[in-house]
Amino acid sequence: MQGGTFTITNPGGYGTFHGTPVISQPQAAILGTYAVVKRPWVVQDEMGQDVIAIRPIMNLTLTYDHRLVDGALAGRFLRDLRQRLESWDEAAY
């Protein structure tokens, strides 16, 4: 492949839930998506209290070339991606 700047890899398809993908030059960044697994997670109940619940969780990792991408921008990208995935509305697609 030539001319790409961003890669998405999915080792989660093999059941892995965490890893650190390595950038293949000349890529600027690589996003790793991992297996969806059930984990205890703190959520708010109807009364606004923190409670522990079982939720499906997927880890995401972003490896990037800091010479090209500022850390704050990378952090905002992951935050925005998380918000979009958490609020996904399948009916809209």
Backbone hydrogen bonds in HBPLUS format (Angstrom, degrees):
<---DONOR---> <-ACCEPTOR-->    atom                        ^
c    i                          cat <-CA-CA->   ^        H-A-AA   ^      H-
h    n   atom  resd res      DA  || num        DHA   H-A  angle D-A-AA Bond
n    s   type  num  typ     dist DA aas  dist angle  dist       angle   num
A0028-ALA N   A0005-THR O   2.74 MM  23  5.23 166.5  1.76 131.1 135.9     1
A0007-THR N   A0029-ALA O   3.05 MM  22  6.44 157.1  2.11 141.7 148.8     2
A0031-LEU N   A0007-THR O   2.83 MM  24  6.27 158.4  1.87 155.6 159.2     3
A0009-THR N   A0031-LEU O   2.86 MM  22  6.19 166.6  1.87 163.7 166.8     4
A0033-THR N   A0009-THR O   2.96 MM  24  6.35 156.7  2.01 157.3 165.0     5
A0013-GLY N   A0010-ASN O   3.27 MM   3  5.96 168.7  2.28 116.1 119.0     6
A0014-TYR N   A0011-PRO O   2.98 MM   3  5.68 165.4  2.01 118.8 123.6     7
A0012-GLY N   A0033-THR O   3.26 MM  21  6.04 148.4  2.37 147.2 140.4     8
A0015-GLY N   A0012-GLY O   2.87 MM   3  4.92 163.2  1.89 111.7 114.3     9
A0035-ALA N   A0016-THR O   2.86 MM  19  5.73 172.7  1.86 163.0 160.4    10
A0027-GLN N   A0024-SER O   2.87 MM   3  5.66 158.5  1.92 132.8 134.3    11
A0065-ASP N   A0028-ALA O   2.90 MM  37  5.45 160.4  1.94 160.5 159.2    12
A0030-ILE N   A0063-THR O   2.82 MM  33  5.36 150.7  1.90 155.1 163.0    13
A0063-THR N   A0030-ILE O   2.99 MM  33  5.36 166.2  2.01 158.9 159.7    14
A0032-GLY N   A0061-THR O   2.74 MM  29  4.94 165.3  1.76 146.4 151.7    15
A0061-THR N   A0032-GLY O   3.01 MM  29  4.94 154.6  2.07 135.6 142.0    16
A0034-TYR N   A0059-ASN O   3.29 MM  25  5.57 138.2  2.47 168.5 167.5    17
A0037-VAL N   A0057-ILE O   2.92 MM  20  5.42 161.2  1.96 154.3 153.3    18
A0057-ILE N   A0037-VAL O   2.75 MM  20  5.42 168.3  1.76 150.6 153.5    19
A0039-ARG N   A0055-ARG O   2.96 MM  16  5.62 160.0  2.00 152.1 155.6    20
A0055-ARG N   A0039-ARG O   2.97 MM  16  5.62 166.3  1.99 156.4 158.1    21
A0041-TRP N   A0053-ALA O   2.73 MM  12  5.37 148.6  1.82 153.9 164.9    22
A0053-ALA N   A0041-TRP O   2.84 MM  12  5.37 165.3  1.86 153.1 157.1    23
A0043-VAL N   A0051-VAL O   2.85 MM   8  5.53 163.3  1.88 163.4 168.0    24
A0051-VAL N   A0043-VAL O   2.80 MM   8  5.53 161.4  1.84 165.6 171.6    25
A0045-ASP N   A0049-GLN O   2.88 MM   4  5.48 154.5  1.94 149.1 155.7    26
A0048-GLY N   A0045-ASP O   2.97 MM   3  5.30 165.3  1.99 117.7 120.0    27
A0068-LEU N   A0065-ASP O   2.85 MM   3  5.57 157.7  1.90 121.6 128.5    28
A0069-VAL N   A0065-ASP O   2.93 MM   4  6.05 155.0  2.00 151.7 159.4    29
A0074-ALA N   A0070-ASP O   3.07 MM   4  6.42 158.5  2.11 153.0 159.5    30
A0075-GLY N   A0071-GLY O   2.89 MM   4  6.09 156.6  1.94 148.4 154.8    31
A0076-ARG N   A0072-ALA O   2.95 MM   4  6.20 156.0  2.01 147.4 153.5    32
A0077-PHE N   A0073-LEU O   2.95 MM   4  6.17 153.7  2.02 146.9 154.3    33
A0078-LEU N   A0074-ALA O   3.07 MM   4  6.40 162.1  2.10 151.4 154.6    34
A0079-ARG N   A0075-GLY O   2.95 MM   4  6.17 158.8  2.00 147.6 154.0    35
A0080-ASP N   A0076-ARG O   2.84 MM   4  6.00 168.1  1.85 153.9 156.7    36
A0081-LEU N   A0077-PHE O   2.89 MM   4  6.06 158.2  1.94 149.4 156.1    37
A0082-ARG N   A0078-LEU O   2.89 MM   4  6.05 160.7  1.93 148.1 153.3    38
A0083-GLN N   A0079-ARG O   2.97 MM   4  6.26 163.1  2.00 151.8 156.1    39
A0084-ARG N   A0080-ASP O   2.97 MM   4  6.19 158.7  2.02 148.8 154.4    40
A0085-LEU N   A0081-LEU O   2.94 MM   4  6.16 159.7  1.98 152.3 157.9    41
A0086-GLU N   A0082-ARG O   2.86 MM   4  6.02 160.7  1.89 156.0 161.5    42
A0087-SER N   A0083-GLN O   3.09 MM   4  6.16 137.7  2.27 139.5 149.4    43
A0088-TRP N   A0085-LEU O   3.38 MM   3  5.09 165.6  2.40 103.7 104.0    44
A0092-ALA N   A0089-ASP O   2.98 MM   3  5.58 148.6  2.08 114.9 123.6    45
A0093-TYR N   A0090-GLU O   3.05 MM   3  5.50 158.7  2.09 112.5 119.2    46
